[in-house]
Amino acid sequence: MTQISLNTPAPDFTLQDFKGESVSLSDFHGKAHILLVFNRGFA
């Protein structure tokens, strides 16, 4: 996995939403707020 440096812009990435549609970080460029939620699962 590529490491990301602190205090630098996040790299663009694409994931699927709950409907199976692709969503990219760049889709939100210029928007006021972005909330990213990552579910790590349960151990």
N, C-alpha and C positions, 0 to 999 in steps of 0.2 A: 504494500500500500504506500502511496506517495505521502510524504510528510508535508505539512503546511506550516509555514512560518507565522509567528505571531505578528499582529499589526499589518497584515497584508490582505488584499481583497480575497474573498473566497473564490476558488476556481468554479467554473460553471460545471454543473452536473445535471443529469436527467434521471428521474425515478418515476415509477408508476404510482398514480393516486389510487384511492380505494375503488375507483371505477375501472381501473386498468388502463387509464389514459396517461400518456407521457407528460410530465411536467418538468420544466427546466428552471434552474435558479435564474437564468437570464430572462425568463418570462416575467419576473417580478422587478426587473430593473426600472428604477424611477418611481417605484411605489413607496408609500410612506412607511409601511411596516411589513416585516416578514417574520413569521413564527415557524421555526423548524422543530418538529417533534420526532425524536428517534426512539423507537421502542426496542430496548435491548433484550427483552424477554425476561423470563424468570429462571433462576438457577435451580 
